[in-house]
Amino acid sequence: MGLALGATVIAVGLLAIVIGPIDALRLPLERLDLWPIIIVTGVVSGAAAALLFTMGIRLIGRVRAGILGLIEPIVGIAAAALLLGEVLAPIQLLGGGLVLGAAVLIQRATDEPPPAPARLTADTPDVPEPGVV
């Protein structure tokens, strides 16, 4: 992940230099009062989102989290249509319906409760004996 992040920073920096004015890149260095905003934005959008996502997966399970991941693009498209006045093409409506149908089918197929986690008892060794596989 570090390599991907570094490559993104370099690519965006080069793109900003080529496309935009260089003064915009120096703005955070010249105005230190912007750093609290930059840090809070980074923490909320990055760290907090990742933490809440991980907690949500543990809370509802991997399968249901995957199903919600299927629905996320549909919510984005619906929000764009409602809030921004975007007009949806028939193929987009058909695709959204197919994704929702797939989510319903997956949910119905996985309605059984997840197995209970294995618990260690007093007579269960934590570490296997040497030579035992």
N, CA, C and O atoms as a DFTB+ gen file, in Angstrom:
532 C
 N C O
     1  1       0.828      -1.186       0.000
     2  2       0.000       0.000       0.000
     3  2       0.870       1.246       0.000
     4  3       0.488       2.263      -0.580
     5  1       2.026       1.187       0.636
     6  2       2.911       2.336       0.664
     7  2       3.394       2.729      -0.719
     8  3       3.519       3.912      -1.034
     9  1       3.667       1.717      -1.547
    10  2       4.115       1.988      -2.907
    11  2       3.018       2.668      -3.718
    12  3       3.280       3.604      -4.473
    13  1       1.796       2.193      -3.556
    14  2       0.671       2.802      -4.276
    15  2       0.443       4.238      -3.823
    16  3       0.174       5.118      -4.640
    17  1       0.551       4.469      -2.518
    18  2       0.366       5.826      -2.004
    19  2       1.453       6.763      -2.517
    20  3       1.172       7.892      -2.921
    21  1       2.700       6.284      -2.498
    22  2       3.803       7.102      -3.000
    23  2       3.661       7.413      -4.479
    24  3       3.905       8.540      -4.911
    25  1       3.263       6.404      -5.259
    26  2       3.065       6.618      -6.695
    27  2       1.945       7.621      -6.945
    28  3       2.028       8.439      -7.860
    29  1       0.898       7.553      -6.127
    30  2      -0.211       8.503      -6.280
    31  2       0.234       9.920      -5.971
    32  3      -0.104      10.851      -6.702
    33  1       0.984      10.088      -4.902
    34  2       1.465      11.422      -4.536
    35  2       2.348      12.000      -5.635
    36  3       2.218      13.172      -5.991
    37  1       3.239      11.184      -6.167
    38  2       4.126      11.654      -7.241
    39  2       3.324      11.995      -8.494
    40  3       3.552      13.035      -9.113
    41  1       2.389      11.127      -8.871
    42  2       1.595      11.368     -10.081
    43  2       0.748      12.622      -9.943
    44  3       0.680      13.430     -10.869
    45  1       0.100      12.792      -8.793
    46  2      -0.739      13.981      -8.597
    47  2       0.125      15.235      -8.540
    48  3      -0.261      16.276      -9.073
    49  1       1.285      15.149      -7.903
    50  2       2.185      16.306      -7.853
    51  2       2.653      16.717      -9.234
    52  3       2.643      17.901      -9.572
    53  1       3.067      15.736     -10.039
    54  2       3.497      16.046     -11.409
    55  2       2.348      16.611     -12.244
    56  3       2.529      17.551     -13.018
    57  1       1.173      16.026     -12.075
    58  2       0.007      16.516     -12.813
    59  2      -0.322      17.955     -12.419
    60  3      -0.669      18.775     -13.269
    61  1      -0.212      18.251     -11.130
    62  2      -0.481      19.618     -10.670
    63  2       0.532      20.596     -11.229
    64  3       0.188      21.728     -11.570
    65  1       1.781      20.164     -11.323
    66  2       2.822      21.047     -11.875
    67  2       2.567      21.293     -13.358
    68  3       2.715      22.422     -13.827
    69  1       2.188      20.261     -14.101
    70  2       1.980      20.394     -15.545
    71  2       0.718      21.178     -15.860
    72  3       0.720      22.028     -16.751
    73  1      -0.366      20.899     -15.132
    74  2      -1.659      21.488     -15.480
    75  2      -1.916      22.816     -14.785
    76  3      -2.340      23.781     -15.421
    77  1      -1.659      22.870     -13.474
    78  2      -2.059      24.049     -12.711
    79  2      -0.905      24.959     -12.389
    80  3       0.251      24.644     -12.670
    81  1      -1.224      26.089     -11.797
    82  2      -0.165      27.015     -11.394
    83  2       0.603      26.442     -10.203
    84  3       0.024      25.803      -9.325
    85  1       1.892      26.677     -10.189
    86  2       2.759      26.159      -9.143
    87  2       2.468      26.824      -7.799
    88  3       2.786      26.261      -6.752
    89  1       1.871      28.008      -7.815
    90  2       1.568      28.717      -6.572
    91  2       0.605      27.929      -5.691
    92  3       0.675      28.020      -4.465
    93  1      -0.279      27.167      -6.291
    94  2      -1.241      26.386      -5.513
    95  2      -0.555      25.312      -4.686
    96  3      -1.049      24.952      -3.618
    97  1       0.570      24.793      -5.155
    98  2       1.303      23.781      -4.403
    99  2       2.045      24.368      -3.204
   100  3       2.305      23.664      -2.229
   101  1       2.381      25.634      -3.273
   102  2       3.107      26.280      -2.180
   103  2       2.176      26.838      -1.114
   104  3       2.640      27.234      -0.045
   105  1       0.892      26.878      -1.374
   106  2      -0.052      27.513      -0.457
   107  2      -0.005      26.925       0.954
   108  3       0.049      27.701       1.907
   109  1      -0.021      25.592       1.148
   110  2       0.055      25.076       2.525
   111  2       1.367      25.404       3.224
   112  3       1.409      25.478       4.452
   113  1       2.433      25.600       2.463
   114  2       3.715      25.941       3.076
   115  2       3.777      27.408       3.469
   116  3       4.492      27.769       4.404
   117  1       3.051      28.243       2.778
   118  2       3.061      29.671       3.062
   119  2       2.039      30.054       4.126
   120  3       2.255      31.003       4.879
   121  1       0.934      29.325       4.193
   122  2      -0.130      29.637       5.162
   123  2      -0.270      28.482       6.141
   124  3      -0.963      27.504       5.861
   125  1       0.376      28.594       7.268
   126  2       0.351      27.522       8.260
   127  2      -1.010      27.350       8.911
   128  3      -1.274      26.308       9.512
   129  1      -1.888      28.354       8.804
   130  2      -3.218      28.231       9.382
   131  2      -4.078      27.204       8.638
   132  3      -5.139      26.820       9.130
   133  1      -3.633      26.757       7.463
   134  2      -4.377      25.744       6.710
   135  2      -4.090      24.321       7.196
   136  3      -4.863      23.407       6.907
   137  1      -2.991      24.121       7.931
   138  2      -2.603      22.769       8.331
   139  2      -3.624      22.063       9.210
   140  3      -3.836      20.866       9.013
   141  1      -4.273      22.725      10.168
   142  2      -5.311      22.006      10.925
   143  2      -6.441      21.478      10.031
   144  3      -6.949      20.377      10.246
   145  1      -6.819      22.259       9.049
   146  2      -7.866      21.820       8.128
   147  2      -7.388      20.625       7.307
   148  3      -8.130      19.662       7.112
   149  1      -6.160      20.691       6.833
   150  2      -5.604      19.596       6.037
   151  2      -5.501      18.323       6.867
   152  3      -5.850      17.244       6.386
   153  1      -5.033      18.432       8.092
   154  2      -4.871      17.259       8.952
   155  2      -6.225      16.659       9.315
   156  3      -6.400      15.444       9.228
   157  1      -7.182      17.487       9.719
   158  2      -8.507      16.974      10.077
   159  2      -9.164      16.314       8.873
   160  3      -9.780      15.256       9.004
   161  1      -9.039      16.922       7.717
   162  2      -9.613      16.336       6.510
   163  2      -8.979      14.985       6.209
   164  3      -9.682      14.036       5.860
   165  1      -7.678      14.889       6.339
   166  2      -7.001      13.624       6.086
   167  2      -7.386      12.551       7.075
   168  3      -7.605      11.401       6.697
   169  1      -7.471      12.924       8.356
   170  2      -7.820      11.939       9.384
   171  2      -9.261      11.470       9.216
   172  3      -9.540      10.272       9.279
   173  1     -10.174      12.412       9.000
   174  2     -11.585      12.028       8.875
   175  2     -11.825      11.224       7.609
   176  3     -12.495      10.192       7.651
   177  1     -11.295      11.675       6.498
   178  2     -11.577      10.977       5.244
   179  2     -10.763       9.709       5.077
   180  3     -11.180       8.804       4.355
   181  1      -9.623       9.622       5.721
   182  2      -8.775       8.441       5.563
   183  2      -8.875       7.484       6.721
   184  3      -9.434       6.395       6.593
   185  1      -8.336       7.887       7.852
   186  2      -8.226       6.993       8.999
   187  2      -9.590       6.636       9.590
   188  3      -9.867       5.463       9.839
   189  1     -10.427       7.617       9.811
   190  2     -11.733       7.335      10.411
   191  2     -12.584       6.474       9.489
   192  3     -13.270       5.562       9.949
   193  1     -12.544       6.755       8.204
   194  2     -13.325       5.945       7.265
   195  2     -12.848       4.498       7.252
   196  3     -13.669       3.581       7.249
   197  1     -11.536       4.280       7.246
   198  2     -11.001       2.917       7.254
   199  2     -11.342       2.203       8.557
   200  3     -11.693       1.023       8.538
   201  1     -11.243       2.900       9.687
   202  2     -11.569       2.308      10.975
   203  2     -13.044       1.921      11.042
   204  3     -13.372       0.808      11.454
   205  1     -13.929       2.820      10.645
   206  2     -15.358       2.520      10.673
   207  2     -15.717       1.403       9.705
   208  3     -16.579       0.577      10.007
   209  1     -15.069       1.366       8.547
   210  2     -15.309       0.296       7.583
   211  2     -14.925      -1.054       8.178
   212  3     -15.679      -2.020       8.062
   213  1     -13.753      -1.127       8.816
   214  2     -13.300      -2.373       9.430
   215  2     -14.226      -2.789      10.570
   216  3     -14.567      -3.966      10.692
   217  1     -14.631      -1.844      11.394
   218  2     -15.564      -2.160      12.481
   219  2     -16.901      -2.645      11.925
   220  3     -17.510      -3.557      12.483
   221  1     -17.355      -2.045      10.838
   222  2     -18.608      -2.471      10.229
   223  2     -18.545      -3.886       9.675
   224  3     -19.500      -4.651       9.806
   225  1     -17.427      -4.233       9.058
   226  2     -17.272      -5.595       8.543
   227  2     -17.319      -6.593       9.685
   228  3     -17.967      -7.633       9.572
   229  1     -16.645      -6.291      10.775
   230  2     -16.668      -7.192      11.927
   231  2     -18.064      -7.284      12.528
   232  3     -18.455      -8.334      13.039
   233  1     -18.806      -6.201      12.470
   234  2     -20.128      -6.171      13.073
   235  2     -21.154      -6.941      12.250
   236  3     -21.951      -7.692      12.811
   237  1     -21.150      -6.769      10.935
   238  2     -22.191      -7.400      10.115
   239  2     -21.701      -8.607       9.345
   240  3     -22.520      -9.324       8.770
   241  1     -20.417      -8.866       9.304
   242  2     -19.891     -10.029       8.597
   243  2     -19.415      -9.676       7.196
   244  3     -19.814      -8.670       6.609
   245  1     -18.537     -10.551       6.676
   246  2     -17.925     -10.285       5.370
   247  2     -18.930     -10.343       4.233
   248  3     -18.867      -9.526       3.314
   249  1     -19.857     -11.295       4.278
   250  2     -20.791     -11.458       3.162
   251  2     -21.709     -10.256       3.054
   252  3     -21.902      -9.708       1.969
   253  1     -22.274      -9.847       4.177
   254  2     -23.181      -8.694       4.141
   255  2     -22.423      -7.409       3.788
   256  3     -22.967      -6.533       3.115
   257  1     -21.188      -7.297       4.234
   258  2     -20.383      -6.134       3.860
   259  2     -20.145      -6.123       2.351
   260  3     -20.167      -5.061       1.728
   261  1     -19.920      -7.291       1.766
   262  2     -19.770      -7.389       0.312
   263  2     -21.035      -6.990      -0.419
   264  3     -20.986      -6.326      -1.455
   265  1     -22.166      -7.399       0.125
   266  2     -23.449      -7.026      -0.484
   267  2     -23.638      -5.508      -0.426
   268  3     -24.065      -4.892      -1.403
   269  1     -23.320      -4.917       0.719
   270  2     -23.421      -3.458       0.813
   271  2     -22.452      -2.774      -0.136
   272  3     -22.742      -1.695      -0.652
   273  1     -21.297      -3.400      -0.369
   274  2     -20.349      -2.856      -1.343
   275  2     -20.924      -2.858      -2.747
   276  3     -20.605      -1.985      -3.554
   277  1     -21.776      -3.843      -3.044
   278  2     -22.452      -3.864      -4.347
   279  2     -23.419      -2.704      -4.495
   280  3     -23.591      -2.158      -5.585
   281  1     -24.044      -2.335      -3.398
   282  2     -25.092      -1.308      -3.448
   283  2     -24.506       0.103      -3.458
   284  3     -25.187       1.045      -3.864
   285  1     -23.267       0.265      -3.023
   286  2     -22.658       1.594      -2.928
   287  2     -22.686       2.392      -4.235
   288  3     -23.052       3.567      -4.200
   289  1     -22.317       1.814      -5.393
   290  2     -22.386       2.610      -6.628
   291  2     -23.815       3.019      -6.989
   292  3     -24.032       4.079      -7.576
   293  1     -24.771       2.188      -6.642
   294  2     -26.167       2.529      -6.934
   295  2     -26.594       3.728      -6.098
   296  3     -27.288       4.616      -6.594
   297  1     -26.190       3.758      -4.854
   298  2     -26.512       4.901      -3.994
   299  2     -25.864       6.171      -4.547
   300  3     -26.484       7.234      -4.545
   301  1     -24.629       6.064      -5.017
   302  2     -23.953       7.223      -5.603
   303  2     -24.662       7.751      -6.839
   304  3     -24.812       8.961      -7.010
   305  1     -25.095       6.841      -7.695
   306  2     -25.803       7.253      -8.909
   307  2     -27.165       7.850      -8.568
   308  3     -27.576       8.850      -9.156
   309  1     -27.867       7.227      -7.608
   310  2     -29.166       7.762      -7.194
   311  2     -29.005       9.141      -6.557
   312  3     -29.825      10.030      -6.789
   313  1     -27.952       9.323      -5.755
   314  2     -27.714      10.633      -5.146
   315  2     -27.404      11.680      -6.207
   316  3     -27.849      12.823      -6.103
   317  1     -26.639      11.292      -7.230
   318  2     -26.345      12.231      -8.314
   319  2     -27.626      12.615      -9.055
   320  3     -27.806      13.771      -9.439
   321  1     -28.506      11.644      -9.250
   322  2     -29.761      11.932      -9.940
   323  2     -30.651      12.852      -9.103
   324  3     -31.248      13.793      -9.626
   325  1     -30.733      12.574      -7.805
   326  2     -31.621      13.365      -6.953
   327  2     -31.042      14.731      -6.593
   328  3     -31.749      15.738      -6.644
   329  1     -29.778      14.770      -6.236
   330  2     -29.188      16.009      -5.734
   331  2     -28.632      16.911      -6.828
   332  3     -28.671      18.136      -6.711
   333  1     -28.112      16.301      -7.894
   334  2     -27.467      17.091      -8.942
   335  2     -28.289      17.187     -10.222
   336  3     -27.898      17.872     -11.167
   337  1     -29.425      16.500     -10.251
   338  2     -30.284      16.553     -11.431
   339  2     -29.756      15.767     -12.615
   340  3     -30.143      16.036     -13.752
   341  1     -28.871      14.790     -12.372
   342  2     -28.351      13.954     -13.463
   343  2     -29.484      13.105     -14.033
   344  3     -30.333      12.601     -13.297
   345  1     -29.482      12.958     -15.337
   346  2     -30.490      12.136     -16.005
   347  2     -29.887      10.756     -16.243
   348  3     -28.813      10.628     -16.831
   349  1     -30.592       9.726     -15.779
   350  2     -30.105       8.360     -15.920
   351  2     -30.581       7.768     -17.245
   352  3     -31.745       7.900     -17.621
   353  1     -29.664       7.121     -17.932
   354  2     -29.993       6.444     -19.181
   355  2     -30.647       5.098     -18.859
   356  3     -30.434       4.558     -17.774
   357  1     -31.430       4.556     -19.775
   358  2     -32.066       3.264     -19.529
   359  2     -31.071       2.158     -19.203
   360  3     -31.376       1.283     -18.393
   361  1     -29.894       2.174     -19.811
   362  2     -28.909       1.142     -19.533
   363  2     -28.411       1.247     -18.091
   364  3     -28.098       0.229     -17.472
   365  1     -28.336       2.463     -17.550
   366  2     -27.934       2.644     -16.155
   367  2     -29.009       2.101     -15.209
   368  3     -28.700       1.464     -14.202
   369  1     -30.257       2.359     -15.545
   370  2     -31.356       1.824     -14.734
   371  2     -31.368       0.301     -14.778
   372  3     -31.581      -0.351     -13.756
   373  1     -31.139      -0.267     -15.959
   374  2     -31.090      -1.721     -16.091
   375  2     -29.922      -2.288     -15.276
   376  3     -30.091      -3.277     -14.563
   377  1     -28.760      -1.680     -15.373
   378  2     -27.602      -2.137     -14.606
   379  2     -27.850      -2.050     -13.116
   380  3     -27.498      -2.971     -12.378
   381  1     -28.443      -0.971     -12.662
   382  2     -28.767      -0.831     -11.241
   383  2     -29.745      -1.892     -10.777
   384  3     -29.605      -2.443      -9.685
   385  1     -30.743      -2.179     -11.614
   386  2     -31.698      -3.232     -11.274
   387  2     -31.038      -4.599     -11.193
   388  3     -31.353      -5.400     -10.313
   389  1     -30.115      -4.862     -12.124
   390  2     -29.414      -6.147     -12.096
   391  2     -28.530      -6.278     -10.858
   392  3     -28.463      -7.346     -10.250
   393  1     -27.858      -5.201     -10.489
   394  2     -27.008      -5.245      -9.290
   395  2     -27.867      -5.443      -8.047
   396  3     -27.510      -6.237      -7.176
   397  1     -28.986      -4.743      -7.947
   398  2     -29.877      -4.932      -6.807
   399  2     -30.430      -6.353      -6.768
   400  3     -30.533      -6.956      -5.699
   401  1     -30.784      -6.886      -7.940
   402  2     -31.263      -8.271      -8.001
   403  2     -30.199      -9.254      -7.539
   404  3     -30.502     -10.203      -6.815
   405  1     -28.960      -9.036      -7.949
   406  2     -27.864      -9.902      -7.510
   407  2     -27.668      -9.804      -5.998
   408  3     -27.420     -10.812      -5.336
   409  1     -27.776      -8.605      -5.456
   410  2     -27.623      -8.434      -4.008
   411  2     -28.716      -9.180      -3.256
   412  3     -28.448      -9.792      -2.222
   413  1     -29.942      -9.136      -3.762
   414  2     -31.045      -9.861      -3.121
   415  2     -30.800     -11.362      -3.193
   416  3     -30.991     -12.066      -2.202
   417  1     -30.378     -11.861      -4.354
   418  2     -30.103     -13.295      -4.487
   419  2     -28.983     -13.745      -3.562
   420  3     -29.085     -14.801      -2.937
   421  1     -27.931     -12.968      -3.467
   422  2     -26.825     -13.325      -2.575
   423  2     -27.291     -13.316      -1.125
   424  3     -26.941     -14.210      -0.354
   425  1     -28.066     -12.328      -0.755
   426  2     -28.562     -12.229       0.617
   427  2     -29.452     -13.415       0.954
   428  3     -29.349     -13.966       2.050
   429  1     -30.309     -13.815       0.050
   430  2     -31.200     -14.958       0.304
   431  2     -30.417     -16.250       0.418
   432  3     -30.794     -17.140       1.180
   433  1     -29.323     -16.363      -0.335
   434  2     -28.529     -17.586      -0.305
   435  2     -27.696     -17.678       0.967
   436  3     -27.271     -18.771       1.341
   437  1     -27.456     -16.566       1.633
   438  2     -26.591     -16.578       2.825
   439  2     -27.357     -16.204       4.078
   440  3     -26.780     -15.608       4.987
   441  1     -28.642     -16.535       4.157
   442  2     -29.429     -16.177       5.329
   443  2     -29.133     -17.034       6.550
   444  3     -29.560     -16.695       7.654
   445  1     -28.408     -18.143       6.375
   446  2     -28.091     -18.955       7.547
   447  2     -27.127     -18.207       8.445
   448  3     -26.274     -17.464       7.959
   449  1     -27.256     -18.396       9.763
   450  2     -26.362     -17.677      10.669
   451  2     -24.938     -18.179      10.541
   452  3     -24.713     -19.349      10.231
   453  1     -23.981     -17.308      10.776
   454  2     -22.579     -17.723      10.677
   455  2     -22.252     -18.702      11.798
   456  3     -22.872     -18.654      12.861
   457  1     -21.284     -19.589      11.572
   458  2     -20.921     -20.526      12.635
   459  2     -20.288     -19.792      13.810
   460  3     -19.609     -18.778      13.650
   461  1     -20.535     -20.338      14.990
   462  2     -19.966     -19.741      16.197
   463  2     -18.459     -19.942      16.199
   464  3     -17.975     -20.987      15.763
   465  1     -17.721     -18.970      16.677
   466  2     -16.264     -19.131      16.708
   467  2     -15.881     -20.236      17.688
   468  3     -16.542     -20.434      18.708
   469  1     -14.814     -20.946      17.369
   470  2     -14.330     -22.015      18.232
   471  2     -13.784     -21.409      19.526
   472  3     -13.131     -20.366      19.514
   473  1     -14.062     -22.073      20.615
   474  2     -13.598     -21.586      21.911
   475  2     -12.612     -22.589      22.498
   476  3     -12.771     -23.803      22.364
   477  1     -11.601     -22.049      23.145
   478  2     -10.628     -22.899      23.815
   479  2     -11.183     -23.314      25.169
   480  3     -11.761     -22.496      25.883
   481  1     -11.011     -24.563      25.518
   482  2     -11.430     -25.048      26.828
   483  2     -10.186     -25.294      27.663
   484  3      -9.061     -25.159      27.182
   485  1     -10.400     -25.652      28.910
   486  2      -9.271     -25.857      29.816
   487  2      -8.389     -27.003      29.364
   488  3      -7.179     -26.976      29.590
   489  1      -8.981     -28.025      28.722
   490  2      -8.179     -29.173      28.306
   491  2      -7.684     -29.053      26.870
   492  3      -7.057     -29.983      26.364
   493  1      -7.949     -27.932      26.200
   494  2      -7.453     -27.705      24.842
   495  2      -6.113     -26.985      24.927
   496  3      -6.043     -25.865      25.433
   497  1      -5.057     -27.613      24.438
   498  2      -3.754     -26.922      24.522
   499  2      -3.705     -25.744      23.562
   500  3      -4.219     -25.805      22.445
   501  1      -3.073     -24.671      24.024
   502  2      -2.919     -23.494      23.172
   503  2      -1.897     -23.746      22.081
   504  3      -2.038     -23.242      20.967
   505  1      -0.869     -24.523      22.392
   506  2       0.204     -24.793      21.452
   507  2       0.267     -26.299      21.237
   508  3       0.286     -27.048      22.214
   509  1       0.300     -26.763      20.006
   510  2       0.367     -28.208      19.792
   511  2       1.672     -28.782      20.353
   512  3       2.702     -28.110      20.417
   513  1       1.583     -30.039      20.751
   514  2       2.765     -30.712      21.274
   515  2       3.800     -30.852      20.182
   516  3       3.452     -30.927      19.004
   517  1       5.083     -30.890      20.559
   518  2       6.132     -31.037      19.532
   519  2       5.950     -32.343      18.775
   520  3       5.674     -33.389      19.363
   521  1       6.109     -32.261      17.471
   522  2       5.975     -33.436      16.616
   523  2       4.551     -33.717      16.192
   524  3       4.334     -34.580      15.342
   525  1       3.554     -33.012      16.761
   526  2       2.162     -33.211      16.388
   527  2       1.800     -32.152      15.371
   528  3       2.031     -30.962      15.582
   529  1       1.229     -32.597      14.265
   530  2       0.858     -31.650      13.209
   531  2      -0.624     -31.471      13.198
   532  3      -1.149     -30.713      12.382
